[in-house]
Amino acid sequence: MREVMSTEETIQPSSRNANEARLFAIEASEAMETLRGFCLGRPVVIEEIFPLKCSIGELERFFTESREYACGWIGFYWGKTPEEYRQRGRMGDVLILGWLEFFQTQANRTGGQTLNPK
């Protein structure tokens, strides 16, 4: 029997205009509703977090709102350090660096510990 429930949630927000911002709000709300459905008395871990089709700000909102239900988040790691991405400086490297820094900030906010959702 699994000790932890895990889920992958895809939200594809964009806040480039008002219509897309409203769409994000709907998708984020639906994602939270789906996430609530996974709360069955076991810790929930959200897998494969990465800002592929959303901004870091929108992803931060998802992290903040999902803390009520999730005890952890797993992102993809390409094996390079943030310093290696800083040195290369290509557009893709800058995006991945932003992601790594964001993920580290989120870990620091929880003290690197899992949360105890309601």
Secondary structure as GFF3:
##gff-version 3
##sequence-region A 1 118
A	DSSP	beta_strand	5	7	.	.	.	ID=ss1
A	DSSP	alpha_helix	18	37	.	.	.	ID=ss2
A	DSSP	beta_strand	44	49	.	.	.	ID=ss3
A	DSSP	alpha_helix	56	66	.	.	.	ID=ss4
A	DSSP	beta_strand	72	75	.	.	.	ID=ss5
A	DSSP	alpha_helix	82	88	.	.	.	ID=ss6
A	DSSP	alpha_helix	91	109	.	.	.	ID=ss7
###
